[in-house]
Structure formats: C-alpha cells, structure tokens
Amino acid sequence: MIREERPISYHTVTLGAMTREGDTLAEITEQVEVGEQHTRTLHIPAGLPGERVTIAVEAPAPPPKRRKRHWKARPPRVWITEIHHSSPLRTQAPCPVFGICGGCQLQHMRYNAQLEWKRSVVQQLLHDTGGFDTPPVLETVACDDPWHYRNHMRFSVNRSGQPGLTARGTQRVLPLTSCPIAHPQINLALEVLSAYPNERPQVLIRCGAATGQVLIQPHPNPKVAQQLTEAGLDLCSETMEEKLRGETFRIRPSSFFQTNTAQAEKMVQMVLNGLLGSRDSLAPTQHQASIQQLHEHPRAVIDAYCGVGTFARLLARHVDKVIAIEESASAIKDAQWNLREVSNVEILKGKVEDLLPTLHSRVDGLVIDPPRAGCQQIVLDTLVQHPVDRIVYVSCDPATLARDLHILCHLHPTYRLLSVQPLDMFPQTAHIECVAVLEYSQL
C-alpha cells in the first residue's frame, strides 16, 4: 500500500520542558483563516530543553470515509530537521533510526543526564501525586553498560518477512539487522533471521546473558536453525535458562523475566536489603540506614506477582516461609520447576487481587511487583486493613507508584515511606524502574 503524501509545514522553535515520555514541548502558531491564528503545543521527539531547532510538522491523516467505531485522530508526525543551538546535554545517537523508531527516546541525551532526569521525574511525581513534601528519592542506580543490555526483544515482521521495530506512532516496520540496546546474542540472531523471510506478525528472541542460551519464537525452520547454530548460538526450543545470583531459572517464551540481567542482579539485592534489613547495601545513605534498623529475620513473606519465582527462590534462603502468588499459567510452570527443590515456598495460582485478601496467616513482609497499572484498589485496601511490617514495592511506572504510595502513606496513613530507589533498568528509554521500601507506621 502506497503511503499518501501529506502537506508538511516548517517552524523554528525553542524547545521547552521534557515530558515523562521523553519528548520536549514546543508551541507553534498556524494560520487557520484569514486574520485568525491558532497556537498549539506539540511533542517533539529527540529534542532537549532549551534547544533552538527547526521542526517539520506533517498534516494529520484525514478521517476515513467510513469511520470505524474506535477510530481517533493521531497526533501529527513531527521531527527535527535542523538544530541551530544544541543543548550541552546532547550527544550523538548511534542508532540510524533513532527518532523514527518508537523503541528508544533518550539516545541523544548524555547518560549521566538521563540518570538525573529520571530521578527528577520520580521526585516530581512523588511530590505532586504522592503528596510527599520531601520525597526520600535516592540517586538513580546506573547500568554499568547502558548499551546491548536487553535480553528479550519482540520484533514485528513486515509483509516481505523482514523483522524490525515499528516507527513511532505507526504500525510501519523498520527492518533491522541490529539494535544498539539489544544483547549481542539477540543481534547475532537478528542478523541471521533477516536473511530469510519470517512468519508474520512477530518474532520473539530471548537470550540468557549469563548462560548464553537463545530462545526464538516461532521456532525457526531446520535450515535457519542450522544457520543460527553455525553462527555460534546455543539455540533452545521450548524453554531456556538464565542465572541470577548463582541460581538457575527456567523461562518459557511468554513468562516474565527481567529484561536486563545485570540490573536485575542489583534489583534483587535492593529487595533483600529492603525486606531483610541487610547491612550489605549497594549505596549506604541516610534512608538505607533507617532500613537497617528494622528487624533482621521476618518469618513469613509474600511474593506477589512472583513470575517465574525469582524473588521467592532467593528470599527462601533467609526466611522461614514464602507464599508466592502468580496467575500466568506459563510463569507458574516455570516457578514450579525453579522452586522444585525449595521446601519452604508455597505457590498459589491466581490473581493477587483475589488471593491476597484471603490470606489471614501472619506475614512479616511483602514483595510486590505489579504490572504497569500498579496495584488494584482491593490490594491496597487489604494492605491497609491487614498491615505487614515491611513492604518492598517494585514498580515499572513511577506515576502509578506515586498514586499507590499516596493511598498507603497519606490517604490511609498506615505506612511510612523509607526510600525510593530509581534503577535504570532501561537505559536510552524513558522507562523508569523503582524499588520503594515502606514500614508499618506503628512499628
């Protein structure tokens, strides 16, 4: 299908504040009718605050002649055509499709500036949404190598069978043979797969950064599989294994596992520190010192949204009992295998919002790692009505984290927020991972 050309206008603007999505804001004034002007705010990708740039603005697509029920107008496509005055925070993005591809938002920003910006986003959200006057936000923990870290990539496949990533705000596939944030093993597999037509609509590639194993779905045909093996890849078919803190975990294609193994190692330590009061802290601070004062040995803990059992298995070394909750059938199978030799973990199959309110036995701690939407209200209500001594909340969205902390600490002041640790799990992107530690306020 030939893409219809649409009118493009050009505007020279000074870029304003950066949004949580990693865009910068800019206002343009357009002539609507004779003698009438209209000012609108645009989201500009690949820009930095204070830069003077020329942007191209493509006219939005007209509505279809027969409008579909769920159709809605998309924002105009905008891109920078020339930089007249650049920010000192700017660096050269290594990816040739950066700014077009929807995968990364911050490759043009110096890495130390990315870390500072992510911390400021968390602070602002905890202040504005969470209601904390002085949020206890620690410095963002950097990724030792902010490139080639992703151990899990899902590529779209175009009509010619070429794998790639989709262009920002569209379903158009940008064919790729490598991605600068993908693990080298994934890029090696992608290079081989790009030489052959692939089944639509997607191809998933996972690798074990510590084990070297690679899992591809759909599984390649024998000819392609042979090419992948000859390229030096340890190709698996149904499951693969990854190692974390000396333990081996089995993972199926659809099971959740952290996509950055190096940062996952740090995250696990943060969770153990927060829940167990370990003195082996990653970055001793005033906030973590307060954590160390908590009791040293909780008897029973809950691992909510346990996935393949990562936290449950590592916590089992330090507590008397772990209750692990997970609803994904695929993850449950992996968790059962991963915990098969661990006698003090009980796995409950079901939704956290259904099972947590039914657990009336005494628990001393809770690790909760919910999806991006955060905790459902019934989960928060249960934590208020049946408090636990300590909560470690692992969040992949600081906005929903701030909302939930407001409920637990202010709307129903049951807990004290001890610390929030931003962790750069996804360098070069606007995504922010956090580990928050709370204690029961009556302790």
BAVOTOR-758912 format. One record per residue (C-alpha): residue number from 0; z, y, x; chain; residue in one letter. Coordinates in steps of 0.5 Angstrom, whole numbers, plus 500, padded with zeros to 3 digits. Each point is the difference from the previous one (the first is absolute). Layout:
// residues N
   resi    c3    c2    c1   chain   resn
    NUM     Z     Y     X       A      a
...
// end
This chain:
// residues 443
   resi    c3    c2    c1   chain   resn
      0   500   500   500       A      m
      1   498   507   503       A      i
      2   505   505   500       A      r
      3   499   506   496       A      e
      4   500   506   505       A      e
      5   505   506   497       A      r
      6   500   507   502       A      p
      7   504   502   506       A      i
      8   504   507   501       A      s
      9   503   502   507       A      y
     10   506   504   500       A      h
     11   504   503   506       A      t
     12   508   499   499       A      v
     13   506   500   504       A      t
     14   504   493   498       A      l
     15   507   500   497       A      g
     16   505   495   500       A      a
     17   499   493   500       A      m
     18   501   495   494       A      t
     19   504   494   500       A      r
     20   493   496   500       A      e
     21   499   503   507       A      g
     22   495   506   497       A      d
     23   500   507   501       A      t
     24   499   505   495       A      l
     25   495   506   499       A      a
     26   498   505   495       A      e
     27   493   501   498       A      i
     28   497   506   496       A      t
     29   494   498   496       A      e
     30   495   504   495       A      q
     31   501   497   493       A      v
     32   496   505   496       A      e
     33   497   507   502       A      v
     34   506   504   501       A      g
     35   505   494   500       A      e
     36   503   496   505       A      q
     37   505   494   501       A      h
     38   505   498   505       A      t
     39   501   493   501       A      r
     40   504   496   505       A      t
     41   497   494   504       A      l
     42   503   495   504       A      h
     43   497   500   507       A      i
     44   500   493   504       A      p
     45   500   500   508       A      a
     46   503   507   500       A      g
     47   506   503   503       A      l
     48   504   506   497       A      p
     49   498   507   503       A      g
     50   493   498   502       A      e
     51   494   504   498       A      r
     52   495   496   498       A      v
     53   493   500   496       A      t
     54   500   494   495       A      i
     55   495   497   496       A      a
     56   501   499   492       A      v
     57   496   495   496       A      e
     58   499   502   493       A      a
     59   503   494   496       A      p
     60   496   495   496       A      a
     61   498   502   493       A      p
     62   504   495   495       A      p
     63   496   494   498       A      p
     64   495   501   494       A      k
     65   504   494   496       A      r
     66   507   502   503       A      r
     67   504   494   501       A      k
     68   507   500   497       A      r
     69   504   500   506       A      h
     70   495   505   504       A      w
     71   503   506   503       A      k
     72   497   505   505       A      a
     73   501   499   507       A      r
     74   502   506   505       A      p
     75   494   503   504       A      p
     76   499   497   506       A      r
     77   502   505   506       A      v
     78   499   499   507       A      w
     79   501   505   506       A      i
     80   493   502   503       A      t
     81   503   505   506       A      e
     82   506   501   503       A      i
     83   501   508   502       A      h
     84   507   500   502       A      h
     85   504   493   501       A      s
     86   507   498   500       A      s
     87   504   498   506       A      p
     88   502   494   497       A      l
     89   492   498   499       A      r
     90   498   494   505       A      t
     91   493   496   500       A      q
     92   500   495   495       A      a
     93   497   493   503       A      p
     94   497   498   493       A      c
     95   493   502   499       A      p
     96   501   499   492       A      v
     97   507   504   500       A      f
     98   500   505   495       A      g
     99   495   496   496       A      i
    100   504   493   500       A      c
    101   506   500   495       A      g
    102   504   496   505       A      g
    103   503   505   504       A      c
    104   502   507   499       A      q
    105   503   502   507       A      l
    106   496   498   506       A      q
    107   498   508   501       A      h
    108   508   501   501       A      m
    109   504   499   506       A      r
    110   504   494   500       A      y
    111   507   504   501       A      n
    112   498   505   495       A      a
    113   498   494   495       A      q
    114   508   498   501       A      l
    115   502   507   499       A      e
    116   496   501   494       A      w
    117   502   493   497       A      k
    118   508   502   501       A      r
    119   499   506   497       A      s
    120   497   497   493       A      v
    121   506   496   500       A      v
    122   504   505   501       A      q
    123   497   505   494       A      q
    124   500   494   495       A      l
    125   507   498   501       A      l
    126   502   508   499       A      h
    127   495   501   494       A      d
    128   500   494   497       A      t
    129   506   496   502       A      g
    130   505   506   500       A      g
    131   503   500   507       A      f
    132   501   506   503       A      d
    133   500   498   507       A      t
    134   497   493   500       A      p
    135   502   495   505       A      p
    136   493   499   503       A      v
    137   499   497   507       A      l
    138   494   501   505       A      e
    139   494   496   498       A      t
    140   500   494   504       A      v
    141   493   500   503       A      a
    142   496   494   501       A      c
    143   499   498   508       A      d
    144   493   499   499       A      d
    145   497   505   494       A      p
    146   493   496   500       A      w
    147   498   493   499       A      h
    148   506   498   496       A      y
    149   498   498   493       A      r
    150   501   492   500       A      n
    151   497   500   493       A      h
    152   493   503   497       A      m
    153   496   500   494       A      r
    154   493   502   501       A      f
    155   495   501   494       A      s
    156   493   497   500       A      v
    157   494   504   498       A      n
    158   494   497   497       A      r
    159   497   498   506       A      s
    160   506   496   502       A      g
    161   503   504   505       A      q
    162   507   501   501       A      p
    163   503   507   501       A      g
    164   505   505   497       A      l
    165   499   505   494       A      t
    166   498   507   500       A      a
    167   506   505   498       A      r
    168   500   500   492       A      g
    169   494   496   499       A      t
    170   498   492   500       A      q
    171   495   501   505       A      r
    172   501   495   506       A      v
    173   499   503   507       A      l
    174   498   494   504       A      p
    175   504   499   506       A      l
    176   501   495   506       A      t
    177   507   503   503       A      s
    178   505   504   497       A      c
    179   505   504   505       A      p
    180   506   498   496       A      i
    181   499   493   500       A      a
    182   502   495   504       A      h
    183   495   498   506       A      p
    184   500   493   497       A      q
    185   498   503   493       A      i
    186   495   504   503       A      n
    187   497   494   504       A      l
    188   500   496   493       A      a
    189   496   506   497       A      l
    190   495   500   505       A      e
    191   498   493   499       A      v
    192   500   501   493       A      l
    193   496   506   500       A      s
    194   494   496   503       A      a
    195   500   496   494       A      y
    196   499   501   492       A      p
    197   507   499   497       A      n
    198   502   499   493       A      e
    199   502   505   495       A      r
    200   504   504   499       A      p
    201   505   500   505       A      q
    202   502   496   507       A      v
    203   507   500   502       A      l
    204   502   499   507       A      i
    205   508   499   502       A      r
    206   502   498   507       A      c
    207   506   498   504       A      g
    208   502   506   505       A      a
    209   505   495   503       A      a
    210   496   493   499       A      t
    211   493   502   501       A      g
    212   498   496   493       A      q
    213   495   503   496       A      v
    214   499   499   492       A      l
    215   494   502   497       A      i
    216   498   500   492       A      q
    217   496   498   497       A      p
    218   500   495   506       A      h
    219   493   500   504       A      p
    220   495   495   500       A      n
    221   499   495   505       A      p
    222   495   504   504       A      k
    223   504   506   500       A      v
    224   507   497   501       A      a
    225   497   497   507       A      q
    226   498   507   502       A      q
    227   507   502   499       A      l
    228   503   494   504       A      t
    229   495   501   505       A      e
    230   502   508   501       A      a
    231   507   497   501       A      g
    232   503   501   493       A      l
    233   505   495   498       A      d
    234   498   499   493       A      l
    235   504   497   494       A      c
    236   498   498   494       A      s
    237   506   500   494       A      e
    238   506   504   504       A      t
    239   501   503   507       A      m
    240   507   501   503       A      e
    241   503   506   503       A      e
    242   506   501   505       A      k
    243   505   506   498       A      l
    244   507   500   505       A      r
    245   499   493   502       A      g
    246   499   497   493       A      e
    247   493   497   498       A      t
    248   498   502   493       A      f
    249   494   496   496       A      r
    250   496   505   496       A      i
    251   495   499   495       A      r
    252   494   505   499       A      p
    253   503   503   493       A      s
    254   507   500   503       A      s
    255   503   507   502       A      f
    256   502   500   507       A      f
    257   501   507   504       A      q
    258   493   502   503       A      t
    259   503   503   506       A      n
    260   503   494   504       A      t
    261   503   505   506       A      a
    262   503   505   495       A      q
    263   503   494   495       A      a
    264   504   498   506       A      e
    265   503   507   500       A      k
    266   501   500   493       A      m
    267   504   493   500       A      v
    268   505   503   505       A      q
    269   501   506   496       A      m
    270   501   496   494       A      v
    271   505   495   503       A      l
    272   503   507   503       A      n
    273   501   503   493       A      g
    274   503   494   497       A      l
    275   504   497   505       A      l
    276   502   506   504       A      g
    277   497   497   506       A      s
    278   502   504   507       A      r
    279   493   499   503       A      d
    280   497   506   497       A      s
    281   493   502   501       A      l
    282   502   507   501       A      a
    283   507   502   499       A      p
    284   501   506   496       A      t
    285   506   503   496       A      q
    286   497   497   494       A      h
    287   500   493   503       A      q
    288   507   501   503       A      a
    289   502   500   493       A      s
    290   497   494   498       A      i
    291   503   496   506       A      q
    292   507   502   496       A      q
    293   498   495   495       A      l
    294   503   493   499       A      h
    295   497   495   505       A      e
    296   498   494   496       A      h
    297   498   500   493       A      p
    298   501   493   497       A      r
    299   494   500   495       A      a
    300   494   505   500       A      v
    301   494   500   495       A      i
    302   493   501   503       A      d
    303   496   503   494       A      a
    304   492   499   500       A      y
    305   501   495   506       A      c
    306   493   499   501       A      g
    307   499   494   505       A      v
    308   507   500   502       A      g
    309   500   505   506       A      t
    310   507   503   499       A      f
    311   503   494   496       A      a
    312   499   496   506       A      r
    313   502   505   505       A      l
    314   506   502   496       A      l
    315   502   493   499       A      a
    316   503   500   508       A      r
    317   505   505   498       A      h
    318   503   499   493       A      v
    319   502   494   496       A      d
    320   495   500   495       A      k
    321   494   504   498       A      v
    322   497   500   493       A      i
    323   492   501   501       A      a
    324   496   503   494       A      i
    325   492   500   499       A      e
    326   495   499   494       A      e
    327   494   499   504       A      s
    328   498   492   500       A      a
    329   497   501   507       A      s
    330   505   503   503       A      a
    331   505   495   497       A      i
    332   497   494   503       A      k
    333   500   504   507       A      d
    334   507   502   499       A      a
    335   502   492   498       A      q
    336   496   498   507       A      w
    337   503   505   504       A      n
    338   507   499   498       A      l
    339   500   492   499       A      r
    340   505   500   506       A      e
    341   504   505   498       A      v
    342   506   497   495       A      s
    343   503   507   498       A      n
    344   495   503   497       A      v
    345   498   499   492       A      e
    346   493   502   498       A      i
    347   500   503   493       A      l
    348   493   500   497       A      k
    349   499   506   495       A      g
    350   500   508   499       A      k
    351   505   504   504       A      v
    352   501   504   493       A      e
    353   501   493   496       A      d
    354   505   496   505       A      l
    355   504   506   504       A      l
    356   504   502   493       A      p
    357   501   492   499       A      t
    358   504   499   507       A      l
    359   507   501   499       A      h
    360   503   497   506       A      s
    361   503   504   505       A      r
    362   495   503   505       A      v
    363   501   505   506       A      d
    364   494   502   502       A      g
    365   493   501   497       A      l
    366   493   501   504       A      v
    367   495   503   495       A      i
    368   492   500   502       A      d
    369   497   502   493       A      p
    370   492   502   499       A      p
    371   498   507   501       A      r
    372   502   502   493       A      a
    373   507   499   502       A      g
    374   506   497   496       A      c
    375   499   499   493       A      q
    376   506   503   496       A      q
    377   503   494   498       A      i
    378   501   498   507       A      v
    379   503   507   502       A      l
    380   505   499   493       A      d
    381   502   493   503       A      t
    382   502   503   507       A      l
    383   504   506   496       A      v
    384   504   495   496       A      q
    385   501   495   505       A      h
    386   500   503   506       A      p
    387   499   497   507       A      v
    388   504   502   506       A      d
    389   493   502   504       A      r
    390   493   500   498       A      i
    391   494   501   505       A      v
    392   494   502   497       A      y
    393   494   499   503       A      v
    394   494   505   497       A      s
    395   493   501   501       A      c
    396   500   506   496       A      d
    397   505   506   501       A      p
    398   498   503   493       A      a
    399   503   494   496       A      t
    400   506   499   506       A      l
    401   502   507   498       A      a
    402   500   499   493       A      r
    403   504   494   500       A      d
    404   505   503   505       A      l
    405   501   506   495       A      h
    406   502   495   495       A      i
    407   504   495   504       A      l
    408   504   506   504       A      c
    409   500   506   495       A      h
    410   498   499   493       A      l
    411   505   494   500       A      h
    412   503   501   507       A      p
    413   502   493   502       A      t
    414   498   500   507       A      y
    415   500   504   506       A      r
    416   493   501   504       A      l
    417   502   499   507       A      l
    418   493   500   503       A      s
    419   493   500   499       A      v
    420   495   498   506       A      q
    421   493   501   500       A      p
    422   496   495   503       A      l
    423   493   501   502       A      d
    424   497   493   497       A      m
    425   493   503   499       A      f
    426   498   505   506       A      p
    427   494   504   499       A      q
    428   501   500   492       A      t
    429   504   504   495       A      a
    430   505   494   498       A      h
    431   507   500   502       A      i
    432   505   495   500       A      e
    433   507   501   500       A      c
    434   507   496   501       A      v
    435   505   503   496       A      a
    436   508   498   500       A      v
    437   505   501   495       A      l
    438   507   498   499       A      e
    439   504   500   493       A      y
    440   504   506   500       A      s
    441   506   497   498       A      q
    442   501   496   507       A      l
// end
